[in-house]
């Protein structure tokens, strides 16, 4: 499980020390077929939890862009894990369709965390016990941006300030870390979350 850097009570580690340790940890977990953590949703009501996750995201954004991760396989594995963990008999079915695209590892893992949060949000809030339906996850790679969509056929989000909307606090913060946008357009039945992340400038 990915975790925020641990700080000793003897003194605060420097940013460079944290990044060095985190790079080593990231190399290990990717080699071991790392999956994004589940259960981040609960941290939305805990400011310390939000800070921990955004700190991890900030460190991820500094990892070399030359390190790439196949996001299609990564997202498919995440979907399989969440279906096995959150799925239940008679509950919604999860499908995943993703374009083949290699993303910088920091962007890939952060976008994977966003997908994790959006999917769990749908499992928790859109489908009460006994209600079936679908959760469809898709990823497309356009020339100017990457787009992640999580759509469900369950109970529609009731708008800003609802418990389900509050559960997206961390997802929104992570999207901002990637200079992206999270849109939740009004649809007929269910809820659709669209995350658009601009491609980084290769000259930057």
LUMVEXTI-701487 format. One record per residue: residue number from 1; residue in one letter; x, y, z of N, C-alpha, C, O, CB in turn. Coordinates in steps of 0.1 Angstrom, whole numbers. Last residue first. Glycine has a CB too. Layout:
R   zado   vomi     n_x     n_y     n_z    ca_x    ca_y    ca_z     c_x     c_y     c_z     o_x     o_y     o_z    cb_x    cb_y    cb_z
R    NUM      a       X       Y       Z       X       Y       Z       X       Y       Z       X       Y       Z       X       Y       Z
...
// end
This chain:
R   zado   vomi     n_x     n_y     n_z    ca_x    ca_y    ca_z     c_x     c_y     c_z     o_x     o_y     o_z    cb_x    cb_y    cb_z
R    204      x      90     212    -219      91     218    -205     102     212    -197     104     215    -186      78     218    -198
R    203      x      86     199    -242      98     208    -242     100     215    -228     110     221    -226      95     219    -252
R    202      x      64     184    -238      76     177    -239      89     186    -238     100     182    -235      77     169    -251
R    201      x      39     194    -216      47     199    -227      61     192    -228      68     193    -218      49     214    -226
R    200      x      16     168    -207      27     177    -204      34     181    -216      36     174    -226      37     171    -194
R    199      x     -18     169    -216      -5     163    -218       6     173    -214       5     184    -218      -3     158    -232
R    198      x     -44     175    -192     -36     180    -203     -22     172    -204     -16     170    -194     -33     195    -203
R    197      x     -70     155    -183     -56     159    -179     -48     163    -191     -46     155    -201     -49     147    -172
R    196      x    -102     152    -172     -94     156    -184     -81     161    -179     -80     171    -171    -101     166    -193
R    195      x    -127     131    -161    -114     137    -157    -106     140    -170    -103     130    -178    -106     128    -147
R    194      x    -160     129    -155    -150     130    -166    -138     137    -161    -139     149    -157    -157     137    -178
R    193      x    -186     109    -143    -174     117    -139    -164     117    -150    -159     106    -154    -168     112    -125
R    192      x    -220     105    -142    -208     104    -151    -197     114    -146    -200     126    -144    -212     107    -166
R    191      x    -246      86    -129    -237      97    -127    -225      95    -136    -220      83    -138    -232      98    -112
R    190      x    -282      79    -134    -268      76    -130    -260      88    -129    -265     100    -129    -262      66    -139
R    189      x    -302      95    -158    -299      83    -150    -284      81    -147    -276      81    -156    -304      71    -158
R    188      x    -290     115    -181    -303     109    -178    -300      95    -171    -296      85    -178    -311     107    -191
R    187      x    -267     139    -165    -271     129    -175    -284     122    -171    -289     124    -160    -259     118    -175
R    186      x    -247     167    -160    -261     161    -158    -264     151    -169    -263     155    -181    -271     172    -157
R    185      x    -212     161    -155    -223     167    -162    -236     160    -158    -236     149    -153    -221     165    -177
R    184      x    -187     168    -138    -198     158    -135    -211     164    -142    -219     170    -135    -200     156    -119
R    183      x    -152     170    -142    -166     174    -146    -176     163    -143    -173     152    -144    -166     178    -161
R    182      x    -122     180    -133    -131     170    -130    -145     175    -133    -149     185    -126    -130     164    -115
R    181      x     -91     188    -150    -105     192    -146    -113     179    -143    -111     169    -150    -111     200    -158
R    180      x     -56     193    -141     -67     188    -149     -80     194    -144     -81     203    -136     -67     173    -149
R    179      x     -31     195    -130     -36     206    -138     -48     202    -146     -49     208    -157     -24     211    -147
R    178      x     -26     175    -113     -22     172    -126     -27     183    -136     -27     181    -148     -28     159    -131
R    177      x     -37     185     -90     -22     183     -90     -17     180    -104      -6     183    -107     -19     171     -81
R    176      x     -64     184     -96     -57     197     -96     -42     196     -97     -35     204    -103     -61     206     -84
R    175      x     -67     157     -91     -69     162    -104     -62     176    -106     -56     178    -116     -84     163    -108
R    174      x     -64     157     -63     -54     150     -72     -55     154     -86     -45     156     -93     -56     135     -71
R    173      x     -86     172     -55     -73     177     -52     -62     170     -61     -53     177     -65     -70     174     -37
R    172      x    -107     154     -64    -105     168     -69     -92     174     -67     -86     180     -76    -116     177     -64
R    171      x    -102     132     -47    -101     131     -62     -99     144     -68     -91     146     -78    -114     124     -67
R    170      x    -108     143     -22     -94     140     -25     -92     138     -41     -82     142     -46     -90     127     -18
R    169      x    -136     148     -25    -127     158     -21    -112     155     -26    -106     163     -32    -127     161      -6
R    168      x    -157     130     -29    -148     133     -41    -137     143     -38    -130     148     -47    -156     137     -53
R    167      x    -174     130      -8    -164     119      -9    -154     120     -21    -145     113     -22    -171     106     -11
R    166      x    -191     150     -13    -180     153      -3    -169     142      -4    -158     144      -1    -186     154      11
R    165      x    -208     137     -30    -200     147     -36    -188     150     -26    -177     152     -31    -208     160     -38
R    164      x    -220     120     -11    -212     114     -22    -203     125     -28    -192     122     -32    -222     109     -33
R    163      x    -233     138       5    -223     130      11    -214     124       0    -202     123       1    -229     118      19
R    162      x    -236     171     -11    -241     158      -7    -229     149      -2    -218     152      -4    -248     151     -18
R    161      x    -223     193     -21    -226     193      -6    -232     180      -2    -233     177      10    -236     203      -3
R    160      x    -238     194     -53    -228     198     -44    -232     198     -29    -244     201     -26    -223     212     -47
R    159      x    -259     164     -61    -254     178     -62    -243     181     -52    -240     173     -43    -265     188     -61
R    158      x    -266     138     -59    -276     148     -56    -271     162     -57    -278     172     -53    -282     145     -43
R    157      x    -259     114     -84    -254     123     -74    -264     135     -72    -269     140     -82    -240     128     -78
R    156      x    -283      88     -90    -276      99     -94    -271     108     -82    -277     108     -72    -284     108    -103
R    155      x    -279      54     -85    -285      66     -80    -277      78     -83    -265      78     -81    -288      65     -64
R    154      x    -264      39    -114    -270      38    -101    -278      51     -98    -282      58    -107    -260      35     -91
R    153      x    -248      35    -136    -262      35    -138    -270      35    -125    -282      32    -125    -266      23    -147
R    152      x    -217      55    -140    -225      44    -134    -240      46    -137    -245      57    -141    -223      44    -119
R    151      x    -185      61    -152    -199      63    -154    -207      52    -147    -203      40    -149    -203      65    -168
R    150      x    -156      77    -156    -162      67    -147    -177      70    -147    -181      80    -142    -156      67    -132
R    149      x    -130      85    -178    -144      86    -175    -149      74    -166    -146      62    -169    -152      86    -188
R    148      x    -102     103    -186    -107      92    -178    -121      94    -175    -125     105    -170     -98      90    -165
R    147      x     -81     114    -211     -94     115    -205     -98     102    -198     -98      92    -205    -104     119    -215
R    146      x     -53     135    -219     -58     122    -215     -72     124    -209     -74     134    -202     -48     115    -206
R    145      x     -47     158    -247     -51     155    -233     -54     140    -232     -57     133    -241     -63     163    -229
R    144      x     -41     163    -274     -38     173    -264     -41     169    -250     -36     177    -240     -47     185    -267
R    143      x     -47     139    -287     -34     146    -290     -31     156    -279     -19     158    -276     -35     152    -303
R    142      x     -60     115    -263     -61     124    -274     -48     132    -276     -39     130    -268     -73     134    -272
R    141      x     -68      85    -251     -56      94    -252     -58     102    -265     -57      97    -276     -43      85    -253
R    140      x     -91      74    -227     -88      77    -240     -76      86    -240     -74      94    -231    -100      83    -248
R    139      x    -107      50    -207     -95      59    -208     -92      61    -222     -91      51    -230     -83      54    -200
R    138      x    -135      41    -186    -128      42    -199    -117      53    -198    -117      62    -191    -138      46    -210
R    137      x    -158      21    -169    -145      29    -168    -139      30    -181    -137      19    -188    -135      24    -157
R    136      x    -190      18    -157    -181      17    -168    -169      27    -167    -171      39    -165    -189      20    -181
R    135      x    -209      -1    -138    -200       9    -136    -190       8    -148    -183      -2    -149    -192       9    -122
R    134      x    -244     -11    -136    -231     -12    -142    -223       1    -138    -228      11    -135    -232     -12    -158
R    133      x    -267     -31    -117    -264     -21    -126    -250     -22    -132    -244     -33    -132    -266      -7    -120
R    132      x    -287     -38     -88    -277     -41     -98    -275     -29    -107    -281     -18    -105    -281     -53    -105
R    131      x    -294     -37     -53    -295     -30     -66    -284     -33     -76    -272     -31     -72    -296     -15     -64
R    130      x    -287     -49     -30    -298     -55     -38    -300     -48     -51    -308     -53     -59    -311     -54     -30
R    129      x    -277     -20     -13    -278     -35     -13    -290     -39     -21    -301     -34     -19    -278     -41       1
R    128      x    -273       8     -36    -276       2     -23    -277     -13     -24    -279     -18     -35    -289       8     -17
R    127      x    -252      24     -55    -258      11     -55    -261       6     -41    -252      -1     -35    -250       1     -63
R    126      x    -238      48     -52    -248      47     -63    -256      34     -62    -267      33     -69    -240      47     -76
R    125      x    -220      46     -30    -231      56     -30    -242      54     -40    -253      58     -38    -226      69     -30
R    124      x    -200      26     -34    -205      29     -21    -218      37     -21    -227      34     -13    -195      38     -13
R    123      x    -194      25     -62    -198      13     -55    -205      16     -41    -215      10     -38    -186       4     -52
R    122      x    -186      52     -66    -198      47     -72    -203      34     -65    -215      33     -63    -195      44     -87
R    121      x    -163      53     -50    -174      63     -47    -187      57     -54    -198      58     -47    -171      77     -53
R    120      x    -147      35     -63    -152      32     -50    -164      41     -46    -173      36     -40    -141      33     -40
R    119      x    -143      51     -87    -150      38     -88    -155      34     -74    -167      29     -73    -140      27     -93
R    118      x    -130      73     -77    -142      75     -84    -150      62     -85    -162      62     -84    -140      80     -98
R    117      x    -106      62     -65    -116      70     -57    -130      71     -64    -140      69     -57    -110      84     -55
R    116      x     -94      50     -88     -97      42     -76    -108      49     -68    -118      43     -63     -85      40     -67
R    115      x     -89      73    -104     -98      62    -108    -103      54     -97    -115      51     -96     -92      53    -119
R    114      x     -70      85     -87     -82      92     -90     -93      82     -95    -104      82     -90     -80     102    -101
R    113      x     -50      66     -88     -56      69     -75     -69      76     -77     -79      73     -70     -47      78     -67
R    112      x     -43      68    -115     -49      55    -110     -55      57     -97     -66      51     -94     -37      45    -109
R    111      x     -33      93    -116     -45      91    -123     -52      78    -119     -64      76    -118     -43      91    -138
R    110      x     -10      87    -101     -19      97     -96     -33      95    -103     -43      96     -96     -14     112     -98
R    109      x       3      69    -118      -1      65    -105     -12      74     -99     -21      70     -92      11      63     -95
R    108      x       7      85    -141      -1      73    -142      -6      68    -128     -17      64    -127       8      62    -148
R    107      x      23     107    -132       9     109    -137       1      97    -137     -11      97    -134      10     115    -152
R    106      x      46      92    -125      39     100    -116      25     103    -120      15     102    -111      46     113    -114
R    105      x      53      79    -150      48      71    -138      41      80    -128      32      75    -122      60      64    -132
R    104      x      39      90    -180      49      92    -170      44      86    -157      32      87    -153      53     107    -168
R    103      x      22      64    -199      22      77    -192      34      78    -183      39      68    -178       9      78    -183
R    102      x      14      49    -229      24      49    -218      24      63    -212      27      73    -219      38      46    -223
R    101      x     -15      34    -239      -8      46    -238       2      45    -226      -2      41    -215     -18      58    -235
R    100      x     -43      20    -254     -29      17    -251     -21      31    -250     -21      38    -260     -23       8    -261
R     99      x     -74      29    -238     -65      30    -250     -51      26    -245     -47      30    -234     -65      44    -256
R     98      x     -96       8    -221     -86      18    -220     -77      17    -233     -74       6    -238     -77      16    -208
R     97      x    -124      -2    -203    -119      -1    -216    -109      11    -217    -112      22    -213    -130       1    -227
R     96      x    -141     -21    -180    -130     -12    -182    -125     -13    -196    -122     -24    -201    -118     -15    -172
R     95      x    -169     -27    -158    -162     -29    -171    -151     -18    -172    -153      -7    -167    -172     -29    -183
R     94      x    -186     -42    -131    -176     -32    -135    -169     -36    -148    -165     -47    -150    -165     -30    -124
R     93      x    -220     -44    -121    -208     -50    -128    -199     -39    -133    -203     -29    -138    -213     -59    -140
R     92      x    -236     -41     -89    -232     -36    -102    -220     -44    -108    -212     -49    -101    -228     -22    -101
R     91      x    -250     -72     -73    -245     -58     -74    -241     -54     -88    -243     -61     -97    -234     -55     -64
R     90      x    -254     -98     -71    -266     -90     -74    -262     -75     -75    -271     -67     -78    -276     -92     -64
R     89      x    -228    -101     -49    -238    -108     -56    -250     -99     -59    -255     -94     -49    -242    -121     -49
R     88      x    -204     -75     -53    -212     -84     -44    -222     -90     -53    -226     -85     -64    -218     -77     -32
R     87      x    -172     -57     -53    -184     -64     -59    -191     -73     -50    -185     -79     -41    -180     -71     -72
R     86      x    -149     -49     -41    -162     -42     -38    -174     -49     -43    -185     -46     -39    -160     -28     -43
R     85      x    -129     -68     -49    -130     -63     -35    -143     -57     -31    -149     -60     -21    -119     -52     -33
R     84      x    -133     -73     -76    -132     -84     -66    -134     -80     -52    -139     -87     -44    -118     -91     -68
R     83      x    -133     -48     -86    -144     -56     -88    -144     -68     -78    -155     -72     -73    -145     -61    -102
R     82      x    -107     -39     -79    -119     -33     -72    -131     -41     -74    -140     -42     -65    -121     -19     -78
R     81      x     -91     -56     -95     -90     -57     -81    -102     -51     -74    -107     -57     -64     -77     -49     -76
R     80      x    -100     -49    -121    -102     -62    -116    -101     -63    -101    -109     -71     -95     -91     -72    -123
R     79      x     -92     -22    -121    -106     -25    -122    -109     -39    -117    -119     -42    -110    -111     -24    -136
R     78      x     -64     -25    -119     -71     -18    -109     -86     -22    -109     -92     -24     -98     -69      -3    -110
R     77      x     -60     -38    -144     -57     -45    -132     -64     -38    -120     -69     -45    -111     -41     -45    -129
R     76      x     -67     -16    -161     -74     -29    -161     -72     -37    -149     -81     -43    -143     -70     -37    -174
R     75      x     -48       2    -154     -62       5    -152     -70      -7    -152     -79      -9    -144     -67      15    -162
R     74      x     -25     -11    -164     -25      -6    -150     -40      -4    -146     -44      -8    -135     -17       7    -148
R     73      x     -29     -14    -191     -28     -26    -182     -30     -22    -168     -37     -29    -160     -14     -32    -184
R     72      x     -30      14    -197     -41       5    -200     -41      -8    -192     -51     -11    -186     -41       1    -215
R     71      x      -5      25    -190     -17      28    -182     -29      19    -185     -37      17    -176     -21      42    -185
R     70      x      26      15    -186      15      12    -195       2      14    -187      -2       6    -179      16      -2    -201
R     69      x      48      41    -176      40      30    -172      28      28    -182      22      38    -186      34      32    -158
R     68      x      82      54    -176      68      53    -181      61      40    -176      67      31    -172      69      52    -197
R     67      x     104      78    -169      99      65    -164      85      64    -168      77      72    -164     101      64    -148
R     66      x     109     104    -176     114      93    -185     109      80    -181     110      70    -189     129      94    -186
R     65      x     101     121    -157      91     118    -168      96     107    -177      88     102    -185      88     131    -175
R     64      x     110     115    -124     114     117    -137     104     112    -147      98     102    -146     127     109    -140
R     63      x      88     129     -99      96     117    -104      98     119    -119      90     125    -126      88     104    -102
R     62      x      72     149     -91      86     152     -93      95     141     -98     107     142    -101      92     157     -80
R     61      x      47     139     -87      49     148     -98      63     151    -101      66     157    -111      41     160     -95
R     60      x      51     124     -63      50     117     -76      52     126     -87      58     122     -97      36     111     -76
R     59      x      51     145     -45      63     138     -47      63     130     -60      73     130     -67      66     128     -35
R     58      x      24     153     -47      34     162     -50      48     156     -53      55     159     -62      36     173     -39
R     57      x      12     129     -38      10     134     -51      20     144     -56      25     143     -67      -4     140     -53
R     56      x      19     130     -11      24     119     -19      23     123     -34      32     120     -42      15     106     -17
R     55      x       5     153      -4      20     153      -2      26     142     -11      36     144     -18      24     151      12
R     54      x     -21     144      -7     -16     155     -16      -1     156     -15       6     159     -25     -22     168     -13
R     53      x     -22     125      14     -24     121       0     -18     131     -10     -12     128     -19     -38     118      -3
R     52      x     -18     142      36      -9     131      34     -10     126      19       0     124      13     -13     119      43
R     51      x     -40     160      35     -26     165      34     -17     154      30      -7     156      23     -22     172      46
R     50      x     -61     142      39     -60     149      27     -46     154      24     -41     153      13     -70     161      26
R     49      x     -55     134      65     -55     124      55     -54     131      41     -46     126      32     -67     116      55
R     48      x     -60     158      79     -46     152      79     -45     142      68     -34     141      62     -43     146      93
R     47      x     -88     162      74     -78     171      68     -64     165      68     -56     167      59     -78     184      76
R     46      x    -111     139      67    -100     140      76     -89     149      70     -82     145      61     -94     127      81
R     45      x    -129     132      49    -134     139      60    -123     142      71    -126     147      81    -145     131      67
R     44      x    -115     117      30    -121     130      26    -126     138      38    -127     150      36    -132     127      16
R     43      x    -108      92      38     -99     103      42    -105     117      39    -100     127      43     -85     102      36
R     42      x    -124      74      26    -127      78      40    -119      90      45    -122      97      54    -124      66      49
R     41      x    -113      70       1    -125      78       2    -128      83      16    -132      94      18    -137      70      -2
R     40      x     -92      53       2     -89      67       3    -101      75       6    -101      86      11     -81      72      -9
R     39      x     -98      26      -3    -102      31      10     -98      46      12     -99      51      23     -96      23      21
R     38      x     -69      12     -19     -83      13     -18     -85      21      -5     -77      22       4     -90       0     -18
R     37      x     -40      21     -38     -46      18     -26     -61      20     -27     -66      29     -34     -41      25     -14
R     36      x     -30       7     -70     -34      18     -62     -41      14     -49     -48       4     -49     -42      28     -69
R     35      x      -6     -20     -70     -20     -15     -73     -23      -3     -65     -18      -2     -53     -30     -27     -71
R     34      x      24     -32     -84      17     -23     -74       3     -20     -79       1     -17     -91      25     -11     -71
R     33      x      43     -51     -94      29     -50     -98      20     -43     -88      10     -48     -84      23     -64    -101
R     32      x      68     -48     -84      60     -58     -78      46     -58     -82      37     -63     -75      62     -58     -63
R     31      x      77     -25     -97      83     -38    -101      75     -50     -96      74     -60    -102      98     -39     -96
R     30      x      63      -7     -83      60      -9     -97      65     -22    -102      58     -29    -109      65       3    -106
R     29      x      75      -9     -58      61     -13     -59      57     -15     -74      49     -23     -77      52      -2     -53
R     28      x     102       0     -63      99     -14     -58      85     -18     -61      82     -29     -65     102     -14     -43
R     27      x      99      26     -72     106      16     -81     102       2     -77     100      -7     -85     121      18     -81
R     26      x      88      37     -49      80      36     -61      86      26     -71      79      18     -77      79      50     -68
R     25      x     109      36     -31      97      28     -28      89      26     -41      83      15     -43      88      35     -17
R     24      x     127      53     -43     131      39     -41     118      30     -39     117      19     -44     140      38     -29
R     23      x     112      77     -42     117      71     -55     120      56     -54     116      48     -62     129      79     -61
R     22      x     111      80     -15      99      77     -22     102      72     -36      95      63     -41      90      90     -24
R     21      x     137      86      -8     130      74      -2     118      70     -10     116      58     -13     126      77      12
R     20      x     140     110     -22     149      99     -24     142      86     -20     143      76     -27     162     101     -18
R     19      x     120     126     -10     119     122     -24     127     110     -28     123     102     -35     122     134     -33
R     18      x     129     128      16     116     122      13     115     117      -1     110     107      -4     105     132      17
R     17      x     153     142      11     154     129      17     141     121      15     141     109      11     156     130      32
R     16      x     143     166       0     151     158      -8     152     143      -3     152     134     -10     166     163      -9
R     15      x     129     176      22     122     173      10     130     163       1     124     154      -4     118     185       3
R     14      x     141     161      53     141     172      43     133     167      31     131     155      30     156     175      39
R     13      x     123     151      82     131     148      71     131     159      60     120     165      59     128     134      64
R     12      x     123     165     114     116     164     101     126     161      91     137     167      90     108     176      98
R     11      x     131     145     143     133     157     135     127     154     121     125     143     117     148     160     133
R     10      x     124     125     159     137     131     162     139     144     154     148     151     157     148     121     160
R      9      x     102     113     150      99     123     160     112     130     164     112     140     171      93     116     173
R      8      x     102     110     114     107     106     127     104     117     137     104     129     134     122     104     127
R      7      x      77     104      91      86     114      97      89     110     111      81     106     119      80     128      97
R      6      x      71      86      62      70      86      77      81      95      82      92      95      78      73      71      83
R      5      x      53      96      33      66      94      40      64      95      55      57     103      60      76     104      35
R      4      x      21      79      28      29      91      29      42      88      36      43      80      45      21     102      36
R      3      x      20      48       9      17      56      21      26      69      21      36      70      14      21      48      34
R      2      x       5      22      -9      13      34      -9      10      43       3      -2      44       6       9      42     -22
R      1      x       8     -12       0       0       0       0       9      12       0      18      13       8      -9       0      12
// end
